[in-house]
Amino acid sequence: MTARCVMVLGTSSGAGKSWLATALCRWYARQGLRVAPFKAQNMSNNARVVATPEGGFGEIGSAQYFQALAARAVPEVRMNPVLLKPERDDHSQLVLLGQVHAQLTAMPWRERGALVWPVVRDALDALRAENDVVVIEGAGSPAEINLQDSDIANLRVAAHAQAACLLVADIDRGGAFAHLYGTWALLPQEQRSLLRGFVLNRFRGDPALLQPGPAQLQGLTGVPTVATLPMVWQHGLPEEDGVFDDRATAPGAVRLRVAVVAWPRISNLDEFQPLKNIPGLRLRWARTAAELADADWIILPGSKNTAADLQWLRAQGLARAVVDHANAGRPVLGICGGLQVLGEALVDLDDLAGNGPGLGLLPLVTQFAATKTVRRTSVRFEPLEGAWAALSGLCVQGYEIHTGHTAQHAGMAAGRVALPQGLGWANAQGNVLGVVLHGLFEDAGVLQALFGAGAPTLDAVFDRLADVVDAHFDAGVLPGLIAC
């Protein structure tokens, strides 16, 4: 068996590649086909823990994790063989087949391609051998002409798989026709022949107003516009890049304001997507003390560089605001890196991340280490008091992605254990909670306990996405992309 490949390329990051690839995974799966997602190289600090061929755990980008679920497949590391996790503006950690690869991380960008391409190629070929369809997501834009000689994520993958390619542009930003034409014009001739259609994404208004643009574009390029997808608000799929916008809110009068601190190296922000669907809850991304002032809850999320984000927190005046909020008895939650920040100190004996005092809200010390912990975890909350009492006795499932070890400060009175196995602590008052575990708000039991509500199931989200593409692609296009 050799699967047919459909590849979603974009005119830019944020054009809608991940959204469309997820929808296509579910659409083809609903045809009774065996489907797998694939992205050769992803750059994101949003990652999920999945299975490795050896039976252990590894990391892939969150987008491919959700695409696998949409495809009704088991997520695994071959679906995203190369994951780049930015730690600074000029440095990223490289994860190869789910595991951190120190040598490749230290290597100059352009020299990596030749070394990782065989891994990328073999992962794709293996998925093709086991499935009927592989839905491939490109990275950024295929027209990055400064990187084409070392590209392993777009044109090289498309050519190797002889994929039927769609090129998507975000028409809501303006300039979509120019983006599509310019991208097409910069592609090598042999890759242009793989383009089967243009897709206009996030359209608002009367589709008749687009004419004669699509016809003129086809006249210039020979490529038809095969779909105009509408703007879909609150579709329920986490955004892959950057912080969510704040334009859409859940229904009902606002009764709970939750502020998530959006520090520069925020990671796994996608785990907060379910909070956007809780009636009466307003989710806010905070970068200033003023944006924390009227918050009922403050959440310190994961971080790819805890020490640097803690410095940023202090420089912005946010550290004082968080401490004042906690001292007033109001709820604070720290997750992974956020937990580390809540402690007394960060200890870095090997010059991996940085030393420094924490916020001092929990009697904990975190010592960084080179070894990364990556695993899925199921654990039960200990009895709690105060703001987080509703979690008492609740069994939760989540995942760990972290370096270093957090433990009680030896010279201080012990804090309240919130989760066993060193996975969580609370203060004596019960309003400050820190957990190592990601994914709490994706647990239906947690949503019910804390809010008395739930979020749409992922299956419902995926089916809605598939319904959108089914309704707005030209008739016969989607079956035609995988026709022999």
Phi, psi and omega in degrees: 000133172231113185294148168284145184244131173246126185242133178256112176257160180228154176285345179194169167296144180081008180286339180120019181299311184298316179302309184292319179298321178296315179299319180293325176302314180289322181299313180290326177296325179289348175274005180083016182264153172277122190232142173224145174271164178203135168220118187299312183218123179243141173243108184192146171266009173263108185228157177232155180268125183223175183284149170253160179300336181277359179094005178262207180236149175211180183250142165224165177298145181301325182301316180288331174299311181290325176297321177297316178297321177297325179281358184061037178244162177275121180298137178206168194293335181294341182287343175211078188294333180236121177236123177256124183245104183298129176252330174218174179297336183241020183205136176227144173278135181257126178249120183247122184047044173091351185238142176299133180242101187296319183295316179291326177301320183280350187276145175303147187309309188290341181275350183284327190308311183296331182277325183268342182303316179302325178292316178300311182299315183293324178295316179296315181298323179294318178294322178295326181289342186250358187224168175272325182223137169242122177264116186256133174255131175283183181232129180058238179233144176284355183259022175282085191293340177286345183244002187296331182288340179241015184292133173232004188247340185238272190294321181295320177294315180301316180292318181298319183272353188047051187284147169279114191257139170248142178244118186251141177231147178271101184285342179294334180280344185089155177077020187297319181295320177294320179297316181293314181295316181297320177296313178302316184295330182272354179281144171300151185304320183293332178278330176302325183293344179274347180287121181255347180181152172264147178232125173265123185248152175061047180274135174235128178126199183271116181303336180297336181290345179288334182288145004266022186307307181301320179294319178295320179296319178294324177297326180282327190243338187081003183254125180281154169273113190261350180201142168239106185268136182284163169294124180244105180279145174050050180287345174095354178269129180300144173287142183275320188248134173074187182268143179303151171284171185241025185279332184248139180229161177290160182288164175096157177296140183291122178237350179215122179253119183246121180253122175258123180291120184263070180287164192300326183252039179302138179231153177055037179293340181296341181291349180267359180307317181301334181293338179289346184254005181276120180303133178082000180256132177247117180266131183230141175259117190254129175236356178226159178298326180298328181283352174261348193302316184254016181288140172279316176242148167240133177243128170261113188275188175294160181216140175275348177213084189299315183297317180294320180291328175293320176298317178298319180303317179290318182297327181276355184079008182282330182300314179297321180295320179294315180297317179297320178300314180293318181293338176277002178086011181269152189292138172227134178235129174246133181241121177057254177302326176296322174299315181300320180294327182292342185283188182280326187201153169251126183244125183229091183282341185248016178057046181266322185223316180138147177262161173160163177284145174272196181280347176072025180267346175224144183279066187232154173230134176250126174250122182283152179214160182289331183286133179259136174266124179225111180194159172267146189219140171237129188205159183246135178292140171285166175302132182234160177239169173073217189300330186254017183299331182296342180275351185305128177076000183280130175274125183235153177240140179196203183214153179245132170218100183199157170250152179090171184227130179254133182213167177299141175290125186296333185260011183236160175299138185296141173279174179279126177288125179261323177228141178289177176065024180068032184256354180186147180219157174227161175277170184296325181289334176093005181262344179250123181232133175233133180227147174282333192283128168274157171095009182304315187281359172264001178266120184301325180295323178294315180299319181292318182294317185276327189236351184063029184210170177229179177242160177304142177294155178298324178300319178295321178298312182295320180294324178295319177298316179296324178297323180296312181291327179297323183279337191243352170279146176302147183304133175084351184293310185295314173298324183294332181294336181249007179289143180289000000 
